[in-house]
Amino acid sequence: MLPLDNYECNIVSTLIRKFYRGSLDYSIDSQDLLQMTWSKQEEFLNATVKNPLIKRYPVKSEFGRLFFKKLLTFLEGSQEVHDDIYENLCTFMNTSPENFCYRHYIIGVGLNNIITLKETNNMVVNGTTGLRTWEAGIMLADWALCNIDLFKKKKVLELGSGVGLAGITVAKFCQPLRITLSDCHNDVLNALEENVAINFPSLERQQKADSILFQSSEQTIEVMNLDWNDTSNISNEVNPDIIFGSDIIYDPTIIEPLCDVLNTFCNRNENVQVFIAGVIRNAETLNMFLQKLDKMNLQYQRTTHSENVFVEWDLKVQRYLLKINKILL
Ligand SMILES: C[S@@+](CC[C@H](N)C(=O)[O-])C[C@H]1O[C@@H](n2cnc3c(N)ncnc32)[C@H](O)[C@@H]1O
């Protein structure tokens, strides 16, 4: 896997990355427009709408429509437009709006390492924020890829996985001994399970009493209902070395239960290391969490991740990355 600074930037690869990322934030200057010949347009189409992965797991039709419309405004009048650009625009326009779609997260350079997730674009669906990927999850995935040794051969637990970007990234690239991805909302757990199946098609699925296992002789991924409000129900078999989570400190009412969960695992294994990433929306909520950690004899350090290394995420957001562990007396 090559980091992004090895990325050979040209207009076609930029457009491909934007399309996969679900971003309309692109522009084509007059120099680049000269390069967008018929064959370059074909290269773009082959890597995107004609790519078997995108055909199987399509992007949101509304996004496709806006992306192709924008592309046309640049191309028309400057280049002969490829017929398939018009054809795909029509297809997107004739597709009924979907509640869910697929997003494709390119890891590193090229299209060899992609995580595909079923998710929604909406902030809240059916009373949960867990059905889309949040910026902190992308940052945490990138940070994990820069810290593979931390996860290697470890028992890992993700809290509040949502649709699973960070957890699936760790499972796919960081060689944990075993990883448990958890959440508490049924729709989120169903999407999470589907996303594990999409990204690990060769693992065998097994329904267990309190979780779903995806397994091979080399790998175990578990999808588990783990509600922070109900620590008494957490199976004793869950005894992680590393816990992580992204965007899970967003509501004052979940601070206490979340800290209880961390405390439960720190009591099971006093060497457990916890990493929590988030975007600062409300500094007061984060402070409440930090004060609660103090009260529970859990210490924290602020750590940083300050550049896009393998995955692109928004560097402009105000963010935190905490390392938490038990104070050993
Ligand atoms: C803002 S989303 C973040 C999802 C994902 N980690 C990300 O960064 O994209 C917060 C997640 O925490 C989960 N969550 C909230 N309260 C929870 C609880 N009491 N127990 C377990 N998970 C919870 C939600 O279901 C949701 O998936």
The ligand as an SDF file (V2000), in Angstrom:
LIG
                    3D

 27 29  0  0  0  0  0  0  0  0999 V2000
  -21.7590    9.6630   15.4170 C   0  0  0  0  0  0  0  0  0  0  0  0
  -21.8960    7.9360   15.2220 S   0  0  0  0  0  0  0  0  0  0  0  0
  -20.2170    7.4880   14.8440 C   0  0  0  0  0  0  0  0  0  0  0  0
  -20.1550    6.2510   13.9950 C   0  0  0  0  0  0  0  0  0  0  0  0
  -18.7560    5.8490   13.5420 C   0  0  0  0  0  0  0  0  0  0  0  0
  -17.9060    5.5360   14.6660 N   0  0  0  0  0  0  0  0  0  0  0  0
  -18.1220    6.9450   12.7040 C   0  0  0  0  0  0  0  0  0  0  0  0
  -17.2180    7.6400   13.1760 O   0  0  0  0  0  0  0  0  0  0  0  0
  -18.5070    7.0770   11.5440 O   0  0  0  0  0  0  0  0  0  0  0  0
  -22.0550    7.3850   16.9180 C   0  0  0  0  0  0  0  0  0  0  0  0
  -22.2480    5.8840   17.0580 C   0  0  0  0  0  0  0  0  0  0  0  0
  -22.3000    5.5510   18.4430 O   0  0  0  0  0  0  0  0  0  0  0  0
  -23.3290    4.5870   18.6250 C   0  0  0  0  0  0  0  0  0  0  0  0
  -23.8630    4.6600   20.0110 N   0  0  0  0  0  0  0  0  0  0  0  0
  -24.5140    5.6850   20.5930 C   0  0  0  0  0  0  0  0  0  0  0  0
  -24.9270    5.3560   21.8320 N   0  0  0  0  0  0  0  0  0  0  0  0
  -24.4990    4.0750   22.0490 C   0  0  0  0  0  0  0  0  0  0  0  0
  -24.6150    3.1740   23.1320 C   0  0  0  0  0  0  0  0  0  0  0  0
  -25.2790    3.5050   24.2340 N   0  0  0  0  0  0  0  0  0  0  0  0
  -24.0600    1.9530   23.0080 N   0  0  0  0  0  0  0  0  0  0  0  0
  -23.3980    1.6070   21.8640 C   0  0  0  0  0  0  0  0  0  0  0  0
  -23.2560    2.4220   20.7980 N   0  0  0  0  0  0  0  0  0  0  0  0
  -23.8100    3.6370   20.8780 C   0  0  0  0  0  0  0  0  0  0  0  0
  -24.3840    4.9990   17.6190 C   0  0  0  0  0  0  0  0  0  0  0  0
  -25.2980    3.9260   17.3300 O   0  0  0  0  0  0  0  0  0  0  0  0
  -23.5300    5.3900   16.4230 C   0  0  0  0  0  0  0  0  0  0  0  0
  -23.2670    4.3080   15.5940 O   0  0  0  0  0  0  0  0  0  0  0  0
  1  2  1  0
  2  3  1  0
  2 10  1  0
  3  4  1  0
  4  5  1  0
  5  6  1  0
  5  7  1  0
  7  8  2  0
  7  9  1  0
 10 11  1  0
 11 12  1  0
 11 26  1  0
 12 13  1  0
 13 14  1  0
 13 24  1  0
 14 15  1  0
 14 23  1  0
 15 16  2  0
 16 17  1  0
 17 18  1  0
 17 23  2  0
 18 19  1  0
 18 20  2  0
 20 21  1  0
 21 22  2  0
 22 23  1  0
 24 25  1  0
 24 26  1  0
 26 27  1  0
M  CHG  2   2   1   9  -1
M  END
$$$$
